[in-house]
Amino acid sequence: MASEQESGEWPLKRLLSEVVGSGPKSAEDMTRAQATGAFERVLRGEPDPTTLGAFWLANRWKKNTPTELAAYRDVMARDSVASMAPECDPVDCGANYDGKGRTALLGVAAGLVAAGAGTPVVVHSGDRVPSGEGVAYKHVLDELGVETDLDPAASAAMTDDVGFGFYYQPNFNPGVHGLLDRRKQMGVRTFVNTVETLANPARADVHLGSFYHLSFAKKLTETVATSETAEFSRVLLFQGLEGYDDVRPGSTTVAEWDGDALEDFTIETEAYGMAVENADLEVADVAADSARITAGVLAGERTDAFADAVALNAALRLYAAEDVADIEEGIAVARETIETGAAAETLADLRAFSP
């Protein structure tokens, strides 16, 4: 330990004893260099399981700063992410990888409507990621018969060919995927749950995501601003249902960042045709039912609460890309895209895509 201290090394055990894990009153934030070195060690598999678990938990209790999260994100981008940009410039939808467990996942339908209207959309997820281990983008796409085990080049080709692309975490972010078993043993979320949503495998300029509390939205955009590798110049965030990137019914906060200060405003979803409550969007089998809802809404066969929710979520994606002036225009474009059959055609193209 003496030689490590003299050389300026900060292995996780030393960080735990001297910085992040020293106690509820004495714990300190890490410097960028310390956080960088820590996550480099984690991705190399150096810490034993006990030390890694303690480090993750100490970070959770202490609460990470944007500087720490930016350092983690930058290490992930350099040492793990194999990005591949399509020719188009899509909206990056980085929903929480641990997914949903009660309500329909509407991001596939919303993304396909946006794509049908001319706004490319990219989504990315893993498979049963902790701590929720819920239904994510992959599972709904699987139920729709879409190929999901794609390498990054095939994901980029899908995005260009269809206007909607899926990137699969084990194939574009193998270092973080390699932590899956250890994350499952934690039983709680860690900072990895935050930074993986910012992986941006398509190198998009615009990011769309969600938050529970506005303070987290501020932290996330400060993380993007502090990062040396994040390529986002615009971020749109809203309060999501089950923490996913499906907008929460009722009075909901939306926050947007264009490189400077974060601006936020409140919308009443009822004013945009989404006059529902959370319970109205609950389903029995999240993956299978979400796929059926997606197909039905895009075919114009549903005019229920799910159709209204898909229209608003599609409008938010169009607004994030600045392809519409406001959410009202986005709603009109989304509904027209469904009525003309363009959304259904986009789903058909997605199902037919072969790498």
C-alpha positions as CSV (number, residue, x, y, z in Angstrom):
1,M,0.0,0.0,0.0
2,A,2.9,2.4,0.8
3,S,4.3,2.1,-2.7
4,E,0.9,2.6,-4.2
5,Q,0.4,5.8,-2.2
6,E,3.8,7.1,-3.1
7,S,3.2,6.5,-6.8
8,G,-0.2,8.2,-6.7
9,E,-2.1,5.0,-7.4
10,W,-5.7,4.8,-6.2
11,P,-6.8,1.2,-6.1
12,L,-10.5,0.7,-5.1
13,K,-9.5,-0.4,-1.5
14,R,-7.7,2.9,-0.9
15,L,-10.5,4.9,-2.4
16,L,-12.9,3.2,-0.1
17,S,-10.8,3.7,3.1
18,E,-9.7,7.3,2.3
19,V,-12.3,8.9,0.1
20,V,-15.7,7.5,-0.8
21,G,-16.2,4.9,1.9
22,S,-14.7,6.5,5.0
23,G,-18.1,7.2,6.6
24,P,-21.3,9.2,6.3
25,K,-19.8,12.4,7.5
26,S,-16.2,12.1,6.2
27,A,-16.8,10.6,2.8
28,E,-15.5,12.8,0.0
29,D,-16.0,13.1,-3.8
30,M,-13.4,11.7,-6.1
31,T,-11.3,13.7,-8.5
32,R,-11.8,13.1,-12.2
33,A,-8.5,11.2,-12.2
34,Q,-9.5,9.0,-9.3
35,A,-12.9,8.1,-10.8
36,T,-11.2,7.5,-14.2
37,G,-8.7,5.1,-12.7
38,A,-11.3,3.3,-10.6
39,F,-13.6,2.5,-13.5
40,E,-10.6,1.5,-15.7
41,R,-9.8,-1.1,-13.0
42,V,-13.4,-2.2,-12.8
43,L,-13.6,-2.8,-16.6
44,R,-10.3,-4.7,-16.5
45,G,-11.8,-7.0,-13.8
46,E,-9.1,-6.2,-11.2
47,P,-11.2,-5.7,-8.0
48,D,-12.4,-8.8,-6.2
49,P,-16.2,-9.1,-5.8
50,T,-16.3,-7.9,-2.2
51,T,-14.2,-4.8,-3.0
52,L,-16.2,-4.0,-6.1
53,G,-19.5,-4.4,-4.3
54,A,-18.4,-2.1,-1.5
55,F,-17.2,0.5,-4.0
56,W,-20.5,0.5,-5.8
57,L,-22.5,0.7,-2.6
58,A,-20.3,3.6,-1.3
59,N,-20.8,5.5,-4.5
60,R,-24.6,5.0,-4.1
61,W,-24.7,6.2,-0.5
62,K,-22.4,9.1,-1.2
63,K,-24.2,10.1,-4.5
64,N,-22.0,10.6,-7.5
65,T,-21.1,14.0,-8.8
66,P,-21.4,15.0,-12.5
67,T,-17.5,14.9,-12.6
68,E,-17.4,11.3,-11.4
69,L,-20.2,10.2,-13.7
70,A,-18.5,12.0,-16.7
71,A,-15.3,10.2,-15.9
72,Y,-17.1,6.8,-15.7
73,R,-18.9,7.6,-19.0
74,D,-15.6,8.6,-20.7
75,V,-13.8,5.4,-19.6
76,M,-16.8,3.3,-20.9
77,A,-16.6,5.2,-24.2
78,R,-12.9,4.6,-24.6
79,D,-12.5,1.1,-23.2
80,S,-15.8,-0.6,-23.9
81,V,-18.2,1.0,-26.4
82,A,-17.8,0.0,-30.1
83,S,-19.9,2.7,-31.7
84,M,-21.0,2.8,-35.3
85,A,-22.8,5.8,-36.7
86,P,-25.4,5.5,-39.4
87,E,-25.4,7.9,-42.3
88,C,-28.5,9.6,-40.9
89,D,-28.5,11.5,-37.6
90,P,-31.0,9.8,-35.2
91,V,-32.4,10.7,-31.9
92,D,-30.7,8.5,-29.3
93,C,-33.2,7.0,-26.9
94,G,-31.3,5.8,-23.8
95,A,-34.0,4.3,-21.5
96,N,-33.1,2.7,-18.2
97,Y,-31.7,-0.7,-19.1
98,D,-33.4,-2.5,-16.2
99,G,-36.7,-2.0,-17.9
100,K,-40.4,-2.1,-17.0
101,G,-42.5,-4.5,-15.0
102,R,-46.1,-3.3,-14.9
103,T,-46.9,-0.9,-17.8
104,A,-46.7,-1.2,-21.6
105,L,-43.4,-0.3,-23.1
106,L,-44.4,2.3,-25.8
107,G,-41.0,3.5,-27.0
108,V,-40.9,1.0,-29.9
109,A,-44.2,2.2,-31.2
110,A,-43.3,5.9,-30.6
111,G,-40.0,5.5,-32.3
112,L,-41.5,3.8,-35.3
113,V,-44.1,6.6,-35.6
114,A,-41.3,9.2,-35.5
115,A,-39.3,7.2,-38.0
116,G,-42.4,7.0,-40.3
117,A,-42.6,10.8,-40.1
118,G,-39.0,11.2,-41.2
119,T,-37.2,11.4,-37.8
120,P,-34.7,8.6,-37.4
121,V,-34.6,7.0,-33.9
122,V,-32.1,4.7,-32.3
123,V,-32.8,2.6,-29.1
124,H,-30.4,0.4,-27.2
125,S,-30.7,-2.1,-24.3
126,G,-29.4,-5.2,-22.8
127,D,-31.2,-8.4,-21.7
128,R,-32.7,-8.5,-18.1
129,V,-30.3,-5.9,-16.7
130,P,-30.3,-5.5,-12.9
131,S,-31.6,-4.3,-10.6
132,G,-35.1,-4.4,-12.1
133,E,-34.3,-7.1,-14.7
134,G,-37.5,-6.0,-16.4
135,V,-38.7,-5.7,-20.0
136,A,-36.6,-3.5,-22.2
137,Y,-36.5,-2.6,-25.9
138,K,-34.9,-5.9,-26.9
139,H,-37.8,-8.0,-25.5
140,V,-40.6,-6.0,-27.3
141,L,-38.6,-6.2,-30.5
142,D,-38.1,-9.9,-30.1
143,E,-41.9,-10.4,-29.7
144,L,-42.4,-8.4,-32.9
145,G,-40.1,-10.8,-34.8
146,V,-37.3,-8.2,-35.2
147,E,-33.7,-9.3,-35.4
148,T,-31.9,-7.9,-32.2
149,D,-28.6,-9.8,-32.0
150,L,-26.9,-7.3,-34.2
151,D,-23.3,-6.1,-34.3
152,P,-22.9,-2.3,-34.4
153,A,-22.5,-2.2,-38.2
154,A,-25.7,-4.0,-38.7
155,S,-27.5,-1.8,-36.2
156,A,-26.3,1.3,-38.2
157,A,-27.5,-0.3,-41.4
158,M,-30.9,-1.0,-39.8
159,T,-31.1,2.7,-38.8
160,D,-30.4,3.9,-42.3
161,D,-32.6,1.3,-44.1
162,V,-35.6,1.6,-41.8
163,G,-35.3,4.9,-39.9
164,F,-35.4,3.0,-36.6
165,G,-32.3,1.1,-35.2
166,F,-31.6,-1.2,-32.3
167,Y,-28.1,-1.6,-30.7
168,Y,-27.6,-4.6,-28.4
169,Q,-25.5,-4.0,-25.4
170,P,-23.5,-7.3,-25.4
171,N,-22.3,-6.5,-28.9
172,F,-21.5,-2.7,-28.7
173,N,-20.7,-2.4,-25.0
174,P,-19.1,-5.7,-24.0
175,G,-17.1,-4.4,-21.1
176,V,-20.1,-3.2,-19.2
177,H,-22.1,-6.3,-20.3
178,G,-19.3,-8.3,-18.7
179,L,-20.3,-6.8,-15.3
180,L,-23.8,-8.2,-15.5
181,D,-23.4,-11.1,-13.1
182,R,-21.7,-9.0,-10.4
183,R,-24.4,-6.3,-10.8
184,K,-27.1,-9.0,-10.2
185,Q,-25.4,-9.9,-6.9
186,M,-25.7,-6.2,-5.7
187,G,-29.5,-6.2,-5.5
188,V,-29.6,-2.4,-6.0
189,R,-28.8,0.1,-8.8
190,T,-25.3,1.4,-9.3
191,F,-23.7,4.2,-11.2
192,V,-23.4,1.8,-14.1
193,N,-27.2,2.0,-14.6
194,T,-26.8,5.7,-15.2
195,V,-23.8,5.8,-17.5
196,E,-24.9,2.9,-19.7
197,T,-27.9,5.0,-20.9
198,L,-25.4,7.6,-22.2
199,A,-23.4,5.1,-24.3
200,N,-24.6,6.6,-27.5
201,P,-23.6,3.7,-29.8
202,A,-24.9,5.6,-32.9
203,R,-23.0,8.8,-32.1
204,A,-26.2,10.8,-32.2
205,D,-26.4,14.5,-31.7
206,V,-29.6,14.4,-29.7
207,H,-30.4,12.3,-26.6
208,L,-33.9,11.6,-25.2
209,G,-34.3,10.1,-21.7
210,S,-36.2,10.2,-18.5
211,F,-35.9,11.0,-14.8
212,Y,-37.9,10.8,-11.6
213,H,-36.8,14.1,-10.1
214,L,-35.6,17.3,-11.8
215,S,-32.4,17.2,-9.7
216,F,-31.4,14.1,-11.6
217,A,-32.1,15.7,-14.9
218,K,-29.7,18.5,-13.9
219,K,-27.1,16.0,-12.9
220,L,-27.4,14.1,-16.1
221,T,-27.0,17.2,-18.3
222,E,-24.1,18.4,-16.2
223,T,-22.5,15.0,-16.8
224,V,-22.9,15.4,-20.5
225,A,-21.4,18.9,-20.4
226,T,-18.5,17.7,-18.3
227,S,-17.8,14.6,-20.4
228,E,-14.8,14.6,-22.7
229,T,-16.4,12.1,-25.1
230,A,-20.2,12.7,-25.0
231,E,-21.3,14.0,-28.4
232,F,-24.7,15.2,-27.5
233,S,-25.4,18.9,-28.2
234,R,-29.1,18.6,-27.2
235,V,-30.8,16.6,-24.5
236,L,-34.6,16.2,-23.9
237,L,-35.7,14.6,-20.7
238,F,-39.1,14.0,-19.1
239,Q,-40.6,12.2,-16.1
240,G,-40.9,8.7,-17.3
241,L,-43.4,6.0,-16.4
242,E,-41.5,3.4,-14.3
243,G,-38.4,5.4,-15.0
244,Y,-38.5,4.5,-18.7
245,D,-38.6,6.8,-21.7
246,D,-42.4,6.6,-21.9
247,V,-43.8,9.9,-20.6
248,R,-45.7,9.7,-17.3
249,P,-49.4,10.6,-17.4
250,G,-50.7,13.7,-15.6
251,S,-48.7,16.7,-14.7
252,T,-45.2,16.0,-16.0
253,T,-42.0,17.9,-16.0
254,V,-40.0,18.2,-19.3
255,A,-36.5,19.4,-19.3
256,E,-34.3,20.4,-22.3
257,W,-30.7,21.3,-22.6
258,D,-29.0,22.8,-25.7
259,G,-25.5,23.1,-24.3
260,D,-26.1,25.9,-21.9
261,A,-28.6,26.1,-18.9
262,L,-31.2,23.4,-18.4
263,E,-34.7,24.7,-19.1
264,D,-37.8,23.0,-17.7
265,F,-41.5,23.3,-18.1
266,T,-44.6,21.4,-17.0
267,I,-47.1,19.7,-19.4
268,E,-50.5,18.3,-18.6
269,T,-50.7,15.2,-20.7
270,E,-54.5,15.4,-20.9
271,A,-54.1,18.6,-22.9
272,Y,-52.3,16.6,-25.5
273,G,-54.9,13.9,-25.8
274,M,-53.4,11.6,-23.2
275,A,-56.2,11.7,-20.6
276,V,-55.1,8.5,-18.7
277,E,-53.7,7.4,-15.4
278,N,-50.8,5.1,-14.8
279,A,-53.1,2.1,-14.2
280,D,-54.7,2.5,-17.6
281,L,-51.4,1.6,-19.2
282,E,-50.8,-1.5,-17.1
283,V,-50.6,-4.9,-18.9
284,A,-50.3,-8.5,-17.8
285,D,-47.4,-9.6,-20.0
286,V,-45.2,-6.5,-20.6
287,A,-43.2,-7.9,-23.6
288,A,-46.0,-9.7,-25.4
289,D,-48.7,-7.1,-24.7
290,S,-46.5,-4.2,-25.7
291,A,-45.7,-5.9,-29.0
292,R,-49.4,-6.4,-29.7
293,I,-50.2,-2.8,-28.7
294,T,-47.4,-1.6,-31.0
295,A,-48.7,-3.5,-34.0
296,G,-52.3,-2.5,-33.3
297,V,-51.6,1.2,-32.8
298,L,-49.4,1.5,-35.9
299,A,-52.0,-0.3,-38.0
300,G,-54.6,2.2,-36.9
301,E,-56.7,-0.5,-35.2
302,R,-56.6,1.1,-31.8
303,T,-57.9,4.5,-30.7
304,D,-57.6,3.9,-26.9
305,A,-55.3,5.1,-24.2
306,F,-52.4,3.3,-25.6
307,A,-52.8,5.0,-29.0
308,D,-53.0,8.4,-27.3
309,A,-49.9,7.7,-25.3
310,V,-47.9,6.5,-28.4
311,A,-48.9,9.8,-30.2
312,L,-47.6,11.9,-27.3
313,N,-44.4,9.9,-27.0
314,A,-43.8,10.1,-30.7
315,A,-44.4,13.9,-30.6
316,L,-41.7,14.2,-27.9
317,R,-39.2,12.4,-30.1
318,L,-40.0,14.7,-33.0
319,Y,-39.7,17.7,-30.7
320,A,-36.3,16.4,-29.4
321,A,-35.0,16.3,-33.0
322,E,-36.4,19.8,-33.6
323,D,-38.3,18.5,-36.6
324,V,-41.5,20.1,-35.2
325,A,-41.9,23.5,-33.6
326,D,-43.7,22.3,-30.5
327,I,-45.4,19.3,-29.0
328,E,-48.8,20.2,-30.4
329,E,-47.4,20.0,-34.0
330,G,-45.7,16.8,-33.1
331,I,-49.0,15.2,-32.0
332,A,-50.6,16.2,-35.3
333,V,-47.7,14.8,-37.3
334,A,-47.7,11.6,-35.3
335,R,-51.4,11.0,-35.8
336,E,-51.2,11.7,-39.5
337,T,-48.2,9.3,-39.8
338,I,-50.4,6.5,-38.3
339,E,-53.5,7.5,-40.4
340,T,-51.6,7.4,-43.7
341,G,-50.1,4.0,-43.0
342,A,-46.5,5.3,-42.9
343,A,-46.0,4.0,-39.4
344,A,-47.2,0.5,-40.3
345,E,-45.0,0.5,-43.3
346,T,-42.0,1.3,-41.1
347,L,-42.8,-1.6,-38.8
348,A,-43.1,-3.9,-41.8
349,D,-39.7,-2.7,-43.0
350,L,-38.2,-3.3,-39.5
351,R,-39.5,-6.8,-39.4
352,A,-38.2,-7.5,-42.9
353,F,-34.7,-6.1,-42.1
354,S,-31.9,-8.7,-42.4
355,P,-28.3,-7.8,-41.8
